[in-house]
Amino acid sequence: MTHLRIVRGDATPEEVAALVVALRHISLTEPEREPSPPRWRAPSRRMRGNVPPRPGKGTWRASGLPE
C-alpha cells in the first residue's frame, strides 16, 4: 500500500483512520461488470465446421449442404 501524507489541514487520528479505511475498501471492491452476452447468440456459432475457411474446390457447394 502506498504511503499517505496530509498536505493541508489538521486531521485528527480518527479522521485519518476513517480515510484509510475508506480508501482500503475502495481498493478491495471490484467494479461491477456488465454481464456478458449469452454464448448462443455469438456469431461464431453460426459458422459451419465442415466448410473450409478458404476458397477452394467444392467450397461453394459444401456451404449449402446440410451437416
Secondary structure as UniProt FT lines:
FT   HELIX           13..28
FT   HELIX           39..41
FT   HELIX           43..46
FT   TURN            49..50
FT   TURN            57..58
FT   HELIX           59..63
//
